Amino acid sequence: MVANRELCAFFFQPPGEALHRCKIGGADRKQLPGTGYSNLVSYLASRHEDFRAEYDTHHRGTERSLQDFGFVSEETFHRYHWLRWVVERSMPLSEVGDERTRAMDKWRPTNSKAVKK
């Protein structure tokens, strides 16, 4: 089940404080910070019955980046991917500062079969 927060981040953009604009219909909805997302999700359920199917279709088989949601800076985005790369491979954090590792970031993608040739 998708969290209400994720649904609202996908279907609404905040044009101002306590105000969210629906990306489907363009309607503005009030939602005070710290009060949850039930008002916005109720709006989606009453006005756009197929919103969950649309969300699922858009996210099926795709890994969304944090930057897609519009609240992560480019610097944070890059730092996250470097940390993910290091942690998933159980490598020391010092690997990020290694010149050879940094140079690999600019290489074209390949696969293990091509490397074995």
The first five atom37 places (N, CA, C, CB, O) and aatype in JSON, in Angstrom:
{
  "aatype": [12, 19, 0, 2, 1, 6, 10, 4, 0, 13, 13, 13, 5, 14, 14, 7, 6, 0, 10, 8, 1, 4, 11, 9, 7, 7, 0, 3, 1, 11, 5, 10, 14, 7, 16, 7, 18, 15, 2, 10, 19, 15, 18, 10, 0, 15, 1, 8, 6, 3, 13, 1, 0, 6, 18, 3, 16, 8, 8, 1, 7, 16, 6, 1, 15, 10, 5, 3, 13, 7, 13, 19, 15, 6, 6, 16, 13, 8, 1, 18, 8, 17, 10, 1, 17, 19, 19, 6, 1, 15, 12, 14, 10, 15, 6, 19, 7, 3, 6, 1, 16, 1, 0, 12, 3, 11, 17, 1, 14, 16, 2, 15, 11, 0, 19, 11, 11],
  "atom_mask": [
    [1, 1, 1, 1, 1],
    [1, 1, 1, 1, 1],
    [1, 1, 1, 1, 1],
    [1, 1, 1, 1, 1],
    [1, 1, 1, 1, 1],
    [1, 1, 1, 1, 1],
    [1, 1, 1, 1, 1],
    [1, 1, 1, 1, 1],
    [1, 1, 1, 1, 1],
    [1, 1, 1, 1, 1],
    [1, 1, 1, 1, 1],
    [1, 1, 1, 1, 1],
    [1, 1, 1, 1, 1],
    [1, 1, 1, 1, 1],
    [1, 1, 1, 1, 1],
    [1, 1, 1, 0, 1],
    [1, 1, 1, 1, 1],
    [1, 1, 1, 1, 1],
    [1, 1, 1, 1, 1],
    [1, 1, 1, 1, 1],
    [1, 1, 1, 1, 1],
    [1, 1, 1, 1, 1],
    [1, 1, 1, 1, 1],
    [1, 1, 1, 1, 1],
    [1, 1, 1, 0, 1],
    [1, 1, 1, 0, 1],
    [1, 1, 1, 1, 1],
    [1, 1, 1, 1, 1],
    [1, 1, 1, 1, 1],
    [1, 1, 1, 1, 1],
    [1, 1, 1, 1, 1],
    [1, 1, 1, 1, 1],
    [1, 1, 1, 1, 1],
    [1, 1, 1, 0, 1],
    [1, 1, 1, 1, 1],
    [1, 1, 1, 0, 1],
    [1, 1, 1, 1, 1],
    [1, 1, 1, 1, 1],
    [1, 1, 1, 1, 1],
    [1, 1, 1, 1, 1],
    [1, 1, 1, 1, 1],
    [1, 1, 1, 1, 1],
    [1, 1, 1, 1, 1],
    [1, 1, 1, 1, 1],
    [1, 1, 1, 1, 1],
    [1, 1, 1, 1, 1],
    [1, 1, 1, 1, 1],
    [1, 1, 1, 1, 1],
    [1, 1, 1, 1, 1],
    [1, 1, 1, 1, 1],
    [1, 1, 1, 1, 1],
    [1, 1, 1, 1, 1],
    [1, 1, 1, 1, 1],
    [1, 1, 1, 1, 1],
    [1, 1, 1, 1, 1],
    [1, 1, 1, 1, 1],
    [1, 1, 1, 1, 1],
    [1, 1, 1, 1, 1],
    [1, 1, 1, 1, 1],
    [1, 1, 1, 1, 1],
    [1, 1, 1, 0, 1],
    [1, 1, 1, 1, 1],
    [1, 1, 1, 1, 1],
    [1, 1, 1, 1, 1],
    [1, 1, 1, 1, 1],
    [1, 1, 1, 1, 1],
    [1, 1, 1, 1, 1],
    [1, 1, 1, 1, 1],
    [1, 1, 1, 1, 1],
    [1, 1, 1, 0, 1],
    [1, 1, 1, 1, 1],
    [1, 1, 1, 1, 1],
    [1, 1, 1, 1, 1],
    [1, 1, 1, 1, 1],
    [1, 1, 1, 1, 1],
    [1, 1, 1, 1, 1],
    [1, 1, 1, 1, 1],
    [1, 1, 1, 1, 1],
    [1, 1, 1, 1, 1],
    [1, 1, 1, 1, 1],
    [1, 1, 1, 1, 1],
    [1, 1, 1, 1, 1],
    [1, 1, 1, 1, 1],
    [1, 1, 1, 1, 1],
    [1, 1, 1, 1, 1],
    [1, 1, 1, 1, 1],
    [1, 1, 1, 1, 1],
    [1, 1, 1, 1, 1],
    [1, 1, 1, 1, 1],
    [1, 1, 1, 1, 1],
    [1, 1, 1, 1, 1],
    [1, 1, 1, 1, 1],
    [1, 1, 1, 1, 1],
    [1, 1, 1, 1, 1],
    [1, 1, 1, 1, 1],
    [1, 1, 1, 1, 1],
    [1, 1, 1, 0, 1],
    [1, 1, 1, 1, 1],
    [1, 1, 1, 1, 1],
    [1, 1, 1, 1, 1],
    [1, 1, 1, 1, 1],
    [1, 1, 1, 1, 1],
    [1, 1, 1, 1, 1],
    [1, 1, 1, 1, 1],
    [1, 1, 1, 1, 1],
    [1, 1, 1, 1, 1],
    [1, 1, 1, 1, 1],
    [1, 1, 1, 1, 1],
    [1, 1, 1, 1, 1],
    [1, 1, 1, 1, 1],
    [1, 1, 1, 1, 1],
    [1, 1, 1, 1, 1],
    [1, 1, 1, 1, 1],
    [1, 1, 1, 1, 1],
    [1, 1, 1, 1, 1],
    [1, 1, 1, 1, 1],
    [1, 1, 1, 1, 1]
  ],
  "atom_positions": [
    [[0.84, -1.18, 0.0], [0.0, 0.0, 0.0], [0.88, 1.24, 0.0], [-0.95, 0.0, 1.21], [1.86, 1.31, 0.74]],
    [[0.54, 2.18, -0.81], [1.32, 3.4, -0.95], [0.96, 4.38, 0.16], [1.09, 4.04, -2.34], [-0.22, 4.54, 0.5]],
    [[1.96, 5.02, 0.73], [1.71, 6.0, 1.79], [1.03, 7.23, 1.21], [3.04, 6.39, 2.48], [1.28, 7.62, 0.07]],
    [[0.17, 7.84, 2.01], [-0.53, 9.05, 1.57], [0.45, 10.15, 1.2], [-1.47, 9.55, 2.67], [0.2, 10.93, 0.28]],
    [[1.56, 10.21, 1.9], [2.57, 11.23, 1.62], [3.11, 11.09, 0.19], [3.73, 11.13, 2.64], [3.28, 12.08, -0.52]],
    [[3.36, 9.86, -0.22], [3.88, 9.61, -1.56], [2.84, 9.95, -2.62], [4.32, 8.16, -1.71], [3.17, 10.52, -3.66]],
    [[1.59, 9.6, -2.36], [0.51, 9.94, -3.3], [0.42, 11.45, -3.48], [-0.83, 9.38, -2.81], [0.31, 11.95, -4.6]],
    [[0.46, 12.17, -2.36], [0.32, 13.63, -2.42], [1.53, 14.28, -3.1], [0.15, 14.2, -1.02], [1.38, 15.27, -3.82]],
    [[2.72, 13.73, -2.87], [3.91, 14.27, -3.54], [3.81, 14.06, -5.05], [5.18, 13.61, -2.99], [4.33, 14.87, -5.82]],
    [[3.16, 12.99, -5.46], [3.02, 12.69, -6.88], [1.93, 13.53, -7.54], [2.73, 11.22, -7.08], [2.13, 14.03, -8.65]],
    [[0.78, 13.69, -6.89], [-0.37, 14.34, -7.51], [-0.52, 15.82, -7.19], [-1.6, 13.64, -7.08], [-1.32, 16.5, -7.84]],
    [[0.24, 16.35, -6.23], [0.09, 17.75, -5.86], [1.43, 18.46, -5.89], [-0.55, 17.89, -4.48], [2.47, 17.86, -5.63]],
    [[1.38, 19.73, -6.22], [2.57, 20.56, -6.09], [2.19, 21.72, -5.18], [3.08, 21.07, -7.5], [1.13, 22.31, -5.34]],
    [[3.06, 22.05, -4.22], [2.73, 23.12, -3.28], [3.08, 24.5, -3.84], [3.45, 22.89, -1.96], [4.25, 24.87, -3.83]],
    [[2.08, 25.28, -4.32], [2.38, 26.61, -4.84], [2.59, 27.64, -3.74], [1.27, 27.07, -5.74], [3.18, 28.69, -3.99]],
    [[2.13, 27.36, -2.54], [2.3, 28.3, -1.44], [2.15, 27.6, -0.12], [0.0, 0.0, 0.0], [1.91, 26.39, -0.06]],
    [[2.3, 28.36, 0.96], [2.2, 27.79, 2.29], [0.79, 27.28, 2.55], [2.6, 28.83, 3.35], [-0.18, 28.01, 2.36]],
    [[0.66, 26.06, 2.99], [-0.61, 25.4, 3.32], [-1.53, 25.26, 2.12], [-1.32, 26.18, 4.41], [-2.73, 25.0, 2.3]],
    [[-1.02, 25.41, 0.92], [-1.84, 25.3, -0.28], [-1.17, 24.31, -1.24], [-2.04, 26.69, -0.96], [0.04, 24.37, -1.45]],
    [[-1.96, 23.41, -1.81], [-1.44, 22.42, -2.74], [-2.28, 22.43, -4.01], [-1.42, 21.0, -2.1], [-3.51, 22.47, -3.93]],
    [[-1.64, 22.38, -5.16], [-2.35, 22.39, -6.44], [-2.33, 20.99, -7.04], [-1.72, 23.41, -7.41], [-1.27, 20.37, -7.18]],
    [[-3.51, 20.51, -7.4], [-3.65, 19.19, -8.01], [-3.05, 19.23, -9.42], [-5.14, 18.75, -8.05], [-3.39, 20.1, -10.21]],
    [[-2.18, 18.28, -9.72], [-1.56, 18.23, -11.04], [-2.51, 17.7, -12.11], [-0.31, 17.37, -11.0], [-2.27, 17.9, -13.3]],
    [[-3.58, 17.03, -11.7], [-4.55, 16.5, -12.66], [-5.57, 17.56, -13.03], [-5.25, 15.27, -12.09], [-5.75, 17.88, -14.21]],
    [[-6.25, 18.1, -12.03], [-7.34, 19.04, -12.29], [-6.98, 20.5, -12.11], [0.0, 0.0, 0.0], [-7.72, 21.37, -12.57]],
    [[-5.87, 20.79, -11.46], [-5.44, 22.17, -11.26], [-6.1, 22.87, -10.08], [0.0, 0.0, 0.0], [-5.86, 24.06, -9.87]],
    [[-6.92, 22.17, -9.31], [-7.61, 22.78, -8.18], [-6.64, 22.97, -7.01], [-8.81, 21.91, -7.74], [-5.75, 22.14, -6.79]],
    [[-6.82, 24.06, -6.28], [-6.03, 24.33, -5.09], [-6.73, 23.77, -3.86], [-5.77, 25.85, -4.93], [-7.94, 23.94, -3.71]],
    [[-5.98, 23.1, -3.0], [-6.53, 22.52, -1.77], [-5.69, 22.99, -0.59], [-6.55, 20.96, -1.84], [-4.47, 23.08, -0.68]],
    [[-6.36, 23.3, 0.51], [-5.67, 23.72, 1.72], [-5.25, 22.49, 2.52], [-6.55, 24.65, 2.58], [-6.02, 21.53, 2.66]],
    [[-4.04, 22.53, 3.02], [-3.55, 21.45, 3.88], [-2.47, 22.05, 4.77], [-3.0, 20.24, 3.04], [-1.39, 22.38, 4.29]],
    [[-2.75, 22.18, 6.04], [-1.8, 22.76, 6.98], [-0.67, 21.78, 7.26], [-2.49, 23.16, 8.29], [-0.89, 20.57, 7.32]],
    [[0.55, 22.3, 7.42], [1.68, 21.41, 7.73], [1.45, 20.67, 9.04], [2.99, 22.22, 7.8], [0.94, 21.25, 10.01]],
    [[1.82, 19.41, 9.08], [1.71, 18.61, 10.29], [0.34, 18.04, 10.56], [0.0, 0.0, 0.0], [0.12, 17.45, 11.62]],
    [[-0.61, 18.19, 9.63], [-1.96, 17.68, 9.85], [-2.25, 16.42, 9.05], [-2.98, 18.75, 9.5], [-3.4, 15.97, 9.0]],
    [[-1.26, 15.85, 8.44], [-1.47, 14.64, 7.65], [-1.9, 14.98, 6.23], [0.0, 0.0, 0.0], [-1.85, 16.14, 5.81]],
    [[-2.31, 13.97, 5.5], [-2.62, 14.13, 4.09], [-4.04, 13.67, 3.75], [-1.63, 13.37, 3.26], [-4.39, 13.54, 2.58]],
    [[-4.85, 13.43, 4.77], [-6.19, 12.87, 4.53], [-7.07, 13.79, 3.69], [-6.88, 12.6, 5.85], [-7.85, 13.31, 2.87]],
    [[-6.95, 15.11, 3.86], [-7.75, 16.05, 3.07], [-7.41, 15.93, 1.59], [-7.51, 17.49, 3.56], [-8.31, 15.92, 0.74]],
    [[-6.14, 15.85, 1.28], [-5.71, 15.77, -0.11], [-6.08, 14.41, -0.73], [-4.2, 16.0, -0.22], [-6.5, 14.35, -1.89]],
    [[-5.92, 13.34, 0.03], [-6.26, 12.02, -0.49], [-7.78, 11.9, -0.67], [-5.75, 10.91, 0.47], [-8.23, 11.27, -1.63]],
    [[-8.55, 12.49, 0.23], [-10.02, 12.49, 0.08], [-10.43, 13.23, -1.18], [-10.69, 13.15, 1.31], [-11.34, 12.8, -1.89]],
    [[-9.74, 14.33, -1.47], [-10.02, 15.07, -2.7], [-9.75, 14.19, -3.92], [-9.16, 16.36, -2.77], [-10.57, 14.13, -4.84]],
    [[-8.62, 13.5, -3.92], [-8.3, 12.61, -5.05], [-9.35, 11.52, -5.21], [-6.91, 11.98, -4.85], [-9.77, 11.22, -6.32]],
    [[-9.77, 10.93, -4.1], [-10.75, 9.85, -4.16], [-12.1, 10.33, -4.67], [-10.92, 9.23, -2.78], [-12.79, 9.59, -5.37]],
    [[-12.48, 11.56, -4.34], [-13.8, 12.05, -4.77], [-13.79, 12.61, -6.19], [-14.28, 13.12, -3.81], [-14.81, 12.53, -6.88]],
    [[-12.68, 13.18, -6.63], [-12.64, 13.83, -7.94], [-11.97, 12.99, -9.03], [-11.93, 15.14, -7.82], [-12.28, 13.14, -10.21]],
    [[-11.06, 12.13, -8.63], [-10.28, 11.34, -9.6], [-10.26, 9.89, -9.11], [-8.81, 11.9, -9.75], [-9.29, 9.45, -8.49]],
    [[-11.32, 9.15, -9.4], [-11.5, 7.8, -8.87], [-10.37, 6.85, -9.23], [-12.8, 7.24, -9.37], [-10.06, 5.93, -8.47]],
    [[-9.75, 7.05, -10.37], [-8.71, 6.12, -10.83], [-7.3, 6.6, -10.47], [-8.81, 5.93, -12.33], [-6.33, 6.19, -11.11]],
    [[-7.17, 7.45, -9.45], [-5.86, 8.01, -9.13], [-4.87, 6.93, -8.68], [-5.99, 9.07, -8.04], [-3.68, 7.02, -9.0]],
    [[-5.32, 5.91, -7.95], [-4.4, 4.85, -7.5], [-3.9, 4.02, -8.69], [-5.1, 3.93, -6.47], [-2.73, 3.63, -8.73]],
    [[-4.78, 3.75, -9.63], [-4.38, 3.0, -10.83], [-3.38, 3.81, -11.64], [-5.61, 2.65, -11.69], [-2.41, 3.27, -12.17]],
    [[-3.62, 5.11, -11.74], [-2.69, 5.98, -12.47], [-1.33, 6.01, -11.78], [-3.25, 7.42, -12.58], [-0.29, 5.94, -12.44]],
    [[-1.33, 6.1, -10.47], [-0.09, 6.09, -9.7], [0.65, 4.77, -9.91], [-0.38, 6.32, -8.19], [1.86, 4.76, -10.17]],
    [[-0.07, 3.65, -9.78], [0.54, 2.33, -9.95], [1.1, 2.14, -11.36], [-0.47, 1.24, -9.64], [2.18, 1.58, -11.53]],
    [[0.36, 2.6, -12.36], [0.81, 2.48, -13.75], [2.1, 3.27, -13.96], [-0.27, 2.97, -14.71], [3.02, 2.79, -14.62]],
    [[2.15, 4.45, -13.39], [3.33, 5.3, -13.56], [4.55, 4.72, -12.86], [3.04, 6.7, -13.04], [5.67, 4.91, -13.32]],
    [[4.34, 4.03, -11.74], [5.45, 3.52, -10.96], [5.77, 2.05, -11.21], [5.17, 3.71, -9.52], [6.72, 1.52, -10.63]],
    [[5.01, 1.4, -12.03], [5.23, -0.03, -12.28], [6.57, -0.25, -12.97], [4.08, -0.6, -13.14], [6.82, 0.26, -14.06]],
    [[7.43, -1.01, -12.32], [8.7, -1.39, -12.91], [9.71, -0.27, -13.03], [0.0, 0.0, 0.0], [10.75, -0.44, -13.67]],
    [[9.44, 0.87, -12.43], [10.4, 1.96, -12.51], [10.86, 2.32, -11.12], [9.79, 3.19, -13.21], [10.09, 2.28, -10.16]],
    [[12.1, 2.66, -11.02], [12.64, 3.12, -9.76], [12.73, 4.63, -9.85], [14.03, 2.46, -9.44], [13.53, 5.17, -10.62]],
    [[11.93, 5.29, -9.09], [11.89, 6.75, -9.13], [13.01, 7.33, -8.3], [10.53, 7.27, -8.62], [13.32, 6.82, -7.22]],
    [[13.63, 8.37, -8.78], [14.66, 9.03, -8.02], [14.03, 10.07, -7.11], [15.7, 9.68, -8.95], [12.92, 10.55, -7.36]],
    [[14.73, 10.42, -6.06], [14.22, 11.43, -5.14], [14.07, 12.77, -5.83], [15.13, 11.56, -3.93], [13.2, 13.56, -5.46]],
    [[14.9, 13.04, -6.81], [14.86, 14.31, -7.51], [13.56, 14.48, -8.28], [16.05, 14.43, -8.45], [13.12, 15.61, -8.51]],
    [[12.93, 13.38, -8.68], [11.65, 13.45, -9.4], [10.56, 14.11, -8.59], [11.21, 12.08, -9.81], [9.63, 14.69, -9.15]],
    [[10.67, 14.03, -7.27], [9.64, 14.61, -6.42], [9.84, 16.11, -6.22], [9.63, 13.91, -5.08], [8.95, 16.78, -5.7]],
    [[10.98, 16.64, -6.62], [11.18, 18.08, -6.6], [11.63, 18.67, -5.28], [0.0, 0.0, 0.0], [11.63, 19.89, -5.14]],
    [[12.02, 17.85, -4.31], [12.44, 18.44, -3.04], [13.85, 18.04, -2.64], [11.49, 18.05, -1.96], [14.21, 18.17, -1.47]],
    [[14.64, 17.57, -3.58], [16.01, 17.19, -3.28], [16.94, 17.97, -4.21], [16.22, 15.65, -3.45], [16.75, 18.0, -5.43]],
    [[17.94, 18.6, -3.61], [18.89, 19.36, -4.42], [19.77, 18.4, -5.22], [19.76, 20.29, -3.53], [19.87, 17.22, -4.9]],
    [[20.4, 18.93, -6.24], [21.27, 18.1, -7.08], [22.44, 17.54, -6.27], [21.8, 18.91, -8.28], [22.84, 16.39, -6.45]],
    [[22.98, 18.37, -5.37], [24.09, 17.92, -4.53], [23.68, 16.74, -3.64], [24.6, 19.09, -3.66], [24.41, 15.76, -3.52]],
    [[22.51, 16.85, -3.03], [22.0, 15.77, -2.19], [21.73, 14.53, -3.01], [20.73, 16.21, -1.46], [21.99, 13.41, -2.56]],
    [[21.2, 14.72, -4.2], [20.91, 13.61, -5.12], [22.18, 12.83, -5.43], [20.27, 14.14, -6.41], [22.19, 11.6, -5.36]],
    [[23.26, 13.53, -5.78], [24.53, 12.87, -6.1], [25.13, 12.19, -4.88], [25.52, 13.89, -6.68], [25.64, 11.07, -4.97]],
    [[25.07, 12.86, -3.74], [25.61, 12.27, -2.51], [24.87, 10.98, -2.17], [25.5, 13.27, -1.34], [25.49, 9.99, -1.79]],
    [[23.56, 10.99, -2.31], [22.76, 9.79, -2.05], [23.2, 8.63, -2.95], [21.26, 10.08, -2.26], [23.35, 7.5, -2.47]],
    [[23.39, 8.9, -4.23], [23.76, 7.81, -5.14], [25.17, 7.29, -4.88], [23.65, 8.29, -6.58], [25.43, 6.1, -5.05]],
    [[26.09, 8.17, -4.48], [27.41, 7.69, -4.11], [27.33, 6.81, -2.87], [28.37, 8.87, -3.87], [27.95, 5.75, -2.82]],
    [[26.58, 7.24, -1.86], [26.44, 6.44, -0.65], [25.77, 5.11, -0.94], [25.64, 7.21, 0.4], [26.17, 4.07, -0.41]],
    [[24.76, 5.14, -1.78], [24.07, 3.91, -2.15], [25.04, 2.94, -2.84], [22.87, 4.21, -3.06], [25.05, 1.75, -2.56]],
    [[25.84, 3.49, -3.74], [26.81, 2.68, -4.47], [27.79, 2.02, -3.51], [27.56, 3.54, -5.5], [28.1, 0.84, -3.65]],
    [[28.28, 2.77, -2.53], [29.25, 2.25, -1.57], [28.61, 1.22, -0.64], [29.85, 3.4, -0.75], [29.17, 0.15, -0.42]],
    [[27.44, 1.54, -0.11], [26.79, 0.66, 0.87], [26.33, -0.65, 0.24], [25.59, 1.36, 1.5], [26.52, -1.72, 0.84]],
    [[25.75, -0.6, -0.94], [25.26, -1.83, -1.58], [26.39, -2.79, -1.92], [24.49, -1.48, -2.83], [26.16, -3.99, -2.07]],
    [[27.57, -2.28, -2.06], [28.72, -3.13, -2.4], [29.63, -3.4, -1.2], [29.52, -2.49, -3.51], [30.69, -4.0, -1.34]],
    [[29.2, -2.96, -0.02], [29.96, -3.15, 1.23], [31.39, -2.65, 1.09], [29.98, -4.65, 1.63], [32.35, -3.33, 1.48]],
    [[31.53, -1.47, 0.53], [32.84, -0.87, 0.32], [33.1, 0.17, 1.41], [32.95, -0.24, -1.09], [32.16, 0.68, 2.0]],
    [[34.37, 0.5, 1.67], [34.65, 1.56, 2.64], [34.27, 2.93, 2.06], [36.15, 1.54, 3.05], [34.33, 3.13, 0.85]],
    [[33.87, 3.85, 2.93], [33.49, 5.18, 2.46], [34.64, 5.91, 1.78], [32.98, 6.01, 3.63], [34.41, 6.78, 0.94]],
    [[35.88, 5.57, 2.13], [37.03, 6.22, 1.51], [37.08, 5.96, 0.0], [38.32, 5.73, 2.16], [37.76, 6.68, -0.73]],
    [[36.37, 4.93, -0.46], [36.35, 4.59, -1.89], [35.81, 5.75, -2.73], [35.49, 3.34, -2.13], [36.2, 5.92, -3.89]],
    [[34.92, 6.55, -2.16], [34.33, 7.68, -2.89], [35.38, 8.72, -3.26], [33.22, 8.33, -2.06], [35.28, 9.35, -4.31]],
    [[36.38, 8.9, -2.41], [37.41, 9.89, -2.67], [38.52, 9.4, -3.59], [0.0, 0.0, 0.0], [39.35, 10.2, -4.03]],
    [[38.56, 8.13, -3.89], [39.6, 7.56, -4.74], [39.46, 8.08, -6.17], [39.54, 6.02, -4.72], [38.36, 8.06, -6.74]],
    [[40.57, 8.55, -6.75], [40.54, 9.13, -8.1], [40.08, 8.12, -9.16], [41.92, 9.66, -8.48], [39.34, 8.48, -10.08]],
    [[40.5, 6.87, -9.02], [40.1, 5.86, -10.0], [38.59, 5.58, -9.92], [40.88, 4.56, -9.78], [37.94, 5.36, -10.94]],
    [[38.07, 5.58, -8.71], [36.63, 5.37, -8.55], [35.86, 6.54, -9.16], [36.26, 5.21, -7.06], [34.87, 6.33, -9.86]],
    [[36.31, 7.75, -8.9], [35.64, 8.93, -9.44], [35.71, 8.95, -10.97], [36.27, 10.22, -8.87], [34.77, 9.4, -11.62]],
    [[36.8, 8.45, -11.53], [36.93, 8.42, -12.99], [35.93, 7.45, -13.61], [38.36, 8.03, -13.38], [35.48, 7.67, -14.73]],
    [[35.58, 6.37, -12.9], [34.63, 5.39, -13.43], [33.25, 5.99, -13.61], [34.56, 4.18, -12.51], [32.45, 5.49, -14.4]],
    [[32.96, 7.04, -12.89], [31.66, 7.69, -12.99], [31.4, 8.21, -14.41], [31.56, 8.84, -11.98], [30.25, 8.37, -14.81]],
    [[32.45, 8.46, -15.15], [32.31, 9.01, -16.5], [32.34, 7.94, -17.59], [33.42, 10.02, -16.76], [32.17, 8.25, -18.77]],
    [[32.56, 6.7, -17.21], [32.61, 5.61, -18.19], [31.23, 5.28, -18.72], [33.23, 4.37, -17.57], [30.21, 5.5, -18.06]],
    [[31.22, 4.74, -19.93], [29.96, 4.27, -20.51], [29.52, 2.99, -19.8], [30.1, 4.02, -22.04], [30.37, 2.23, -19.35]],
    [[28.22, 2.74, -19.69], [27.74, 1.51, -19.07], [28.17, 0.28, -19.88], [26.2, 1.54, -18.92], [28.29, 0.35, -21.11]],
    [[28.39, -0.83, -19.19], [28.75, -2.08, -19.85], [28.15, -3.23, -19.05], [30.3, -2.22, -19.99], [27.42, -3.01, -18.09]],
    [[28.46, -4.46, -19.45], [27.97, -5.62, -18.7], [29.13, -6.59, -18.47], [26.8, -6.33, -19.45], [30.21, -6.4, -19.02]],
    [[28.89, -7.61, -17.67], [29.96, -8.54, -17.3], [30.47, -9.34, -18.5], [29.49, -9.48, -16.21], [31.65, -9.68, -18.55]],
    [[29.61, -9.66, -19.45], [30.04, -10.42, -20.63], [31.05, -9.62, -21.46], [28.83, -10.79, -21.5], [32.02, -10.18, -21.96]],
    [[30.82, -8.34, -21.59], [31.74, -7.5, -22.36], [33.09, -7.38, -21.66], [31.15, -6.11, -22.59], [34.13, -7.33, -22.32]],
    [[33.09, -7.35, -20.34], [34.34, -7.24, -19.59], [35.14, -8.54, -19.68], [34.05, -6.89, -18.12], [36.37, -8.5, -19.68]],
    [[34.47, -9.68, -19.75], [35.15, -10.98, -19.8], [35.81, -11.26, -21.14], [34.17, -12.08, -19.49], [36.67, -12.14, -21.22]],
    [[35.45, -10.55, -22.19], [36.02, -10.79, -23.53], [37.5, -10.54, -23.58], [35.35, -9.93, -24.56], [38.12, -10.71, -24.63]]
  ]
}
